[in-house]
Amino acid sequence: MTRVKNDDGAPEVAMGSAAGASLDAAATKRDGERLVVSRRRWILAASAVLGGSVAVALAGRSTLSQPSPAASAPPPPAPARVPRFQARLFSLEQALLVEDLAEHIIPETDSPGALSAGVPAYIEDIVLEVYDEAERRAFLQALDATGAEARAAYGRAFHECRADEREALVARGLEGCAPSFDTGEPWCFFQAFRALCIEGFCQSHLGATRALQYESIPGEYHGCVPLAEVGRAWAT
């Protein structure tokens, strides 16, 4: 606290204390009927009052001027969808399109679907390592054309379309395909894609053991057995 000395030589006291208040009363002088107080004491007292008011106001302003962290923080961005396999050949949009097309052909039901069985990765392996350059280029161009048709028809990528919109796109793609694989008709992307899905699914562990019947050491082979007798087709 600030210590002051009276104009009339009174001892120094701390302003604002109880002892200071007693000395303040003793230090006042009567001039006739008028009570006279030291001018210095008036100045110091006024400064103390004003200084405290300013400090309180500044403290309040500092508290109010700082934004709340919760109010100023932007919401976290929605996580972007990524393929469930590590693509080596396909672009991001092509990989997502392959996943959705494969799952459309073999959906998840009471048995695994194409995604769970790893069919998209199988398709990429075949296109990358088995197809020749002309076949690979035709396959990728057909993927891009399917994505472009989805954007033209619905204004968004195939993997962003609703289930009914995807169904319509696949149905239109299959319209120009030959009904079977051995008719000598020109190559059809959707028919070739469906064949790759079935091959990849039946050769996968989940497809062979859960959708089909599997025995690691099969017994006697019977080439023609009614399906009703075995329930499901055999993987072995």
Buried (B, 14 or more C-beta within 10 A) or exposed (E): EEEBEBEEEBEEBEBBEEEBEEBBEEBEEEEEEEEEBBEEBEEBBEEBEEEEEEEEEEEEEEEEEEEEEEEEEEEEEEEEEEBEBEBEBBEBBBBBBBBBBBBBBBEEEEBBBBBBBBBBBBBBBBBBEEBEEEBBEBBBEBBBEBBEBBBEBBEEBBBBBEEEBBEBBBEEBBEEBEEEEEEEEEEBBBBBBBEBBBBBBBBBEBBBBBBBBBEEEEEEEEEEEEEEEEEEEBBE
